[in-house]
């Protein structure tokens, strides 16, 4: 950190009006005095953002300094987080696990100099309102949880991240799959039980070997440098508008805390490469083209690698319920709330009882007699709610090739014909196979993000539809298959839309 930055931080820490300590006010975007309302502007400019050469930093000692000349550091006894803060602020409770910190603060250890920061834009009052609104929508939450937004439980803290830039060049080999269809025939029974021959189209794939090169420049690949929060939950409060990054100034820390990075620079770049790899794979599939793609090998080279250490603002509320910790995080720039919470079993039980009584009232199946509640049969035997499909007759129906019985004698009346059961076709295995494709597609949809993943989801929905089209019209599952085809077509359209927009 340069001498000019240190000087500006020292001067900005005192109120010119009354001499009290200034704190950063997110609502004003300035340093302000909590006593005399004096405000002081912090120079915020993206021009001061600098990229650091990665290879040089890995081979040599990376430039490091204190987050500010007055920074104090303390370690939490509960989760071992290293928390940095500016006096006159105190350690207080740990933002990550809620443990009261009793360790003696000491001068903060040097860290790789932050290259940028997104200052808090959502203040404490606004964040408490957003937390209260979030809590009001949490069904079955314990009543004690509602008190979370009624006191100073929110902690403003800057979390560390790495960003990486680099140019990539990838050589690949693979195969391009192109769909084509062949006409085939099959024997089926019509609605009258007569055998007939029908034609249908069967999709096949023709594969061709391919090879090529793809290039992509990556700008600001974001990697969390922290272990004391759930990374998946941290990702959900994004996206982070990195265009709002400004040059780091220690003044932004006044009144807030900061977490020292826990993920080293080399490990951070390794994780960034995994993020890049998914995009590169998507580029390869697009370059291969066709209806399906197979990638046999890909070799990526990296050059012009640079990095920044940045700080991003988060409001955190950590609480315990039955000795189990729970976290709620609020994006300090956008105000988005993400968190977990416990469920109150008494509220759930009461709600279920209310639903059962309501359904019993509506359906007339929930009664009380002889000192006990009698539940409707569908509740004790849920299979009654499932569609009843026609069962296969006990005896096989007569084949069209078998001869008919001789006519009855003219002098002897023919016995009355026994009631016959309309012939039912053998259930087609295509129905179960189509549902299997659909189940796999639905599972993969939940986690799909990149183009390759959405391409796979699209292929599975299409396979499900094509397979269900093979179910004969007289199949006992034909009606259900037709309904599923309509549903899956909507899912396929959605997957194709996401494929077109995926990175």
N, C-alpha and C positions, 0 to 999 in steps of 0.2 A: 504494500500500500504506500502511495507516495506521501511526501511530507505535507503537500498542500491539502491532501484529503484529511490527514491527521489534524491539521490546524483548523480546517473548517468544522470538523467534528467537535473539537474542543470549544470553539467559539459558539457553536450552535447549541451547546448543552445548557447554557445559562440564559435566563430571561433578562433581556436588557432593561425591562421595566422594574422588576422587583427582585431579581437575582435568584428566583426559584428555578428548579429544573424544568426545562421544556420537554414536552412529549409530542410524538407525531400524532396529529389528528387526521384520521382517514377521511372524515367528512369534508374538512377544509383542504386536505392535501398539503398541509403545512405543519410546521412545529408550532405548538401553542402552549401558553402558560395556563395551567388549571386554576390559577388564583386571580390573575389580573387580565386574562383573556388576550394578552399580547400574542400576536401571531407573527411567524417568521417564515418566509418562503425558502424552500430547498430547491436548488438548481437541479431540475430533472431533464435529462437529455439522453436520447439513444445514441448520440454521437460518441459518447465515451465508452460504449460497449466495444470490447476488444476480444478477438479470437486468439487463443493460445495454441501454438504448434504442438500437437500431441506427441509425436515421436521425440522431439527435443525435450519435452517435459518428462517423458518416461525414462529417457537416458540420463538426464541430469537432475539435480535437485530442483524441484518445482518451487517457484517463488512463493513464499508464504509470509503471512503477517497476522496481526491481531484484527478481529472484526472492527474494533475501535480501540483507541488508547485507554479508555476507562472500562473496557469490557471485563466482566466477572464471569467465572465459570463454576458450575457445581454439578456433581454427579448424583443422580437419583439412586437412593438405596433400593428402590423397588425394581425398576427396569434397567438401571445402569445407563440411562440416557445422559449425555453431556449437554447441559443447558447453559446457554450464554445469555447474559442480560446486562443492561446498562443501569448503574446506580443513578438515582436513588431507588430504583425498583429493587425488589428483594426476590429471593428464590421462590418462596411460597410453596404451593402444591405442584407436583409434576403434571404437566399437561397431558402426558401419555398414559399414566397409570393411576393418577389421583393421589399418589403417596405424598404425605407432607415431608418436604425436604428439610432435613436437620443438619446436613453436612455443611462445613464452613466453606463459603465461597473463596475462590482464589483467582488470581489473574488468569485470564483465558489463554490457552495455548495457541500458538500460531496455526493457521490453516491456509490452504491454498486460497489466494485472494479471490473473493467473489468478483465475477465479471459483470454481474447485473442483478437487478432486483425488481420485482413487481410490488410496489408499495400497497399496503392495505387501503382498500377503497371503501369497504363496508365496516362501519364503526361498531363499537360494542352494543350500543342501543339497537341499531338495525339488526345486528346478528342475533340478539336476544329475541327480537320480534319474529325473525325467521325461524329460530329454534322453537318458539312457542307455537307457531303455525304448524311446523312439522310434527311436534308432539301431539297436537290436537287431532291429527289424522291417523295416529297410531292406535288401531283397535286392539283391545285386550291388553293394553299396557298397564302395569301396576300404577296405582294412584300416586305413589311416591315419585314416579318418573316425571309426573306433571310438574313437580316442584323444581325440576332441573333449570328451567328458565326464569325462576323467581329469585335467584340470588346470583352473586358474582362467581358463577362456576365456569364461565367461559374464559379461556386463556388464548391470547393472541400470540402466535408463534410463527416464525419464518422457518420453513423446511428446506433442506438442501437438495439440489438436483444438479445433475450434469447435463450439458447439451453437447452434441457432437455433430460436426460437419465433415463430409468427405466425398470424394469422387470415386465411384466404383466402376469396374469393368469386369464382366462375367462372360466366360465361354461355357457353352452348354452342348449336350447331346441329348436326344430324346426321340419321341415318335409323335406324329400327328395322326389323330383318329378322325375319319370322315364317315358319317352315317350313310348307309344305303339300305334299301328295303327289298326283300324277296317275297314273292307271292307264294303262299302255301295253302294247302287244303286240309280239312279235318272233318270228321263225321260227328254230327250232333243230332239231338232229338228236338223236334219242334214242339209247339204247345199241344199238338194232338198225339204226341208220343211216336211219331213217325221219324225214321232216320233220314237225314239228308246230308248232303255234302256242301260245305261253304268254304269260301276263300277268305284269307286274312293276310295282312302285311306283317312280316317279322323284321324287326330292325337288326341290322348287323353293323359292325365297325370294320373299316378297312384301314390298316396302319401303314404309315410310311416313315422311314428313318429321316431325321432332320438334325441339323446342328447350326449353331450361330453364335452371335455375340449381342449382349445388351449392355447399355451404359445408363447409369443414373447418378445424379448428384443429390446427396442428402443434406438437408439444412435443418439444424437444431433438432436432432433426434433426442427426445427428452427421456432421461433415465433417473428415477428416484435414487437418492443417495442416503436412504434412511431405512432402518430396520425396526424401529419401535412403533410403527403403525402398519396396518394391513395395506399392502401395496395395491391390492385389487380395489379396496374401498377408496384409497387415495386416487386411483385412476378415475373412479366414478364421479369425483367432484370436479373433474376437468370438463371440457378442455381448457388449457391455460392459454390466454392470448399473449404469446411470447412477443408479439409486435409492441406490447405495452412495456417491455423491459426498458429500464433506464439504468444509467451507470450507477454502480453501488456507491452509497454514501452512508457512513455510520449513523447519521441523523435519523434515518428511517427506523433504526432499532430502538430509539428512545421511547420507552413505554411498552415495548414488546420484548419477547424473548426470541432466541434463535437456537436451532439444533445443529450441532456439529455434524458434518457428514460422516456416515458410518460405512459407506461403500467406497472402496478405494478407486482411484482413477483407472487403473488397468482393468479391474473387475467391471467398472461402469462401461468401459468401451466394449468389453466382451458381451455385455448385455445389449448394448446398442447394436452390435453386429447381428444379434439374433432378431432384433426388430427390423433391421435392414434386409435380412435374409428373406423374410416373408414378402416384402415388397419386390425384391429381386425375383423371387419365384413367380410372383404374379406377372412381372414383366416378361419372363421367359415364356409363360403360358400364352400371353398375348402375342408374343413374337412367333411362337409355333403355329398358332391359329387352329383352324379346324373345329370339329365338334367336341373332341376330347384330346387331352394331352398326357403324354408320359414323359417325365424327366428322368434320364438315366444318370446324368452327371452335371455338375455345375462348379466352376472354379472361379472364385471372385478375388480380384486384387483391389487394394485400397491405396489411395494416394491423397495428398493435400489434406490430411486429417488435422482438424483443430477441435478445441473444446472450450467450454466456459463452465465455471462454477457459479450457479445462480441461486437466489433465495426466493421462495414463493410463499404468499401469506395464507395462513389457515387459522381459523378460530376452532378451538378444541374444547369439548366438554367430556370429561371422563368421570364415570360414576360406578358405584358397585351395587349389585343387587344379589342378596344371598351369597356374599363373598365372591361373586364373579364380576370381573370388570367389563364395562361396556363403553364404547367410544362413539361420539358424534363429532363429525367434522363439517365445517362450513368454509366454503371457498371465500377467502378474504377479498377477492376481486369481484366475483360474480354473485356471491351470496347463496350458491347452491348448497343444499344440505344433504348429507349422506351419513347414515349411522346404523347401529344395531341396537336392539332393545330386548328385554325379557318379555315373556308373555305371562299374564296372570291366569293361573288355572281356574280360579273361581269365576272370573269374568267369562272365560271360554265355556265353562260348564253351564253357567247361567244362560249364555247365548244359545248353546245347543238345545237346552231344555225349552227355551222360548220358541225356537224353530220347530222342534218336534211337536209342541203343543199347537202351534199355528198350522202346521201341516195336517195334524190330526183333526183340527177343527175344519179345515178345508175339505179333506178327503173323507171325513167321517170314520176314520179307522182307529182313532186313539181314544180309548174308553177306560172308565174306572168302574170296577165292580168287585165285590167281595174283598174289599180291603187292599186291592192291588191294581196297578196300572196294567192295561193290556195294550201292547204295541200292535200296530198293523202288521200284517204278514210280510209286506214288502220290506219292512225295517229289519225283521229277523231273517228274512230270506231275500237278499238283494237281487238274486238271479231272476226274480219275478219281473223286475223292471227291464230285463234284457229282451230284445226281440226274439220271439219264438220262431225258429226256422223250421221248415218242414223236414221231417225225418225220413230216412230212406226206408222203403217197404221191407218187410221181413224177407220176402221171397223176391228173387230177381224177376224183372218183367220179361215177357217173352220176346225173343229176338225176332226181327222181321223175317229171318231165314227159316224159322220153324214152321212146320205145317199146321194148318188149322184143324180142329177136331171134326170128325165126320158129322153130318147133319143128323138131327134126331129122327127116329122112325115116325112115319106118318100115323101109325096106329097107337104109338106110345107117346103121350105128351112129354115134351122136354121139361126137365126139372127147372125150377125157377133159377135164373142166373144170380149168383151171389153178388152182393155189392162190390164194386171194384174201386180200387184206389188209383187216381190218376197217376200215370208214371212220372217219376221225378228223376231228373238227370243226376248222374254222379257229380258231387261237388267238384268244381274245377280247382286244381292246385294253384291256378293263377291268382285266385282271390287271396289266399294266405301269403303268396309270394309278393303280391302288390302291397299288402299291408306291411310286410316286412321292410320293403324299400321305403315306404312312407314313415315308418317308425324311426328308421335310421336317419332319414332326412330331417325329421322333426328334432331329433337329438342334436344333430350337427348344426341346425339353424341357430340354436341357443348360443353357440360359441363362435359362429362365423363372423369374421371381420374382413379378412383380406380377399382379393379376387380369387385366388385358388380355392379358398374355403367356400365362397359363394358359388363358384363354378361346380364344385363337388355337390353342394346342396341342390343346385339346379338339375344336375344330372340324375340325382336320386329321385327328385319329384317327377322328372320326365319318365324314368324307368318305372316308377309306381303307376303312372297313368297308362303307359303302353302295356304294362302287364295286366292291369285291370280291364283293358279293352279286349283282352283275350277271353274273359269270362263269358260263356255262352248265354244267350237270352233266356234259356230255360233253366239255367243254374239257380239253385235255391238262394244264392247270394247275389243274383243279377241286379236286383233293385238297389241293394246296398252298394254294390260296386259302381253303379251309375252315379249315385249321390257322391260317393267318394271321389270319383273322377272330377266332378265339378269343384269339389272342395280343393283337391290337389292342384287343379289348374290355377285356382286363385293363388295358392301357395307358390306355384311355379312362377307365376307372373311377378309376385313379390320378390322372389329370390333373384329373378333376372334384373329387376330394378336395382336391387342392392348390388348385384354384380357389376352393373354399369357404373354405379357411383363409388364402388369400393376402391381404396388406394392400391 
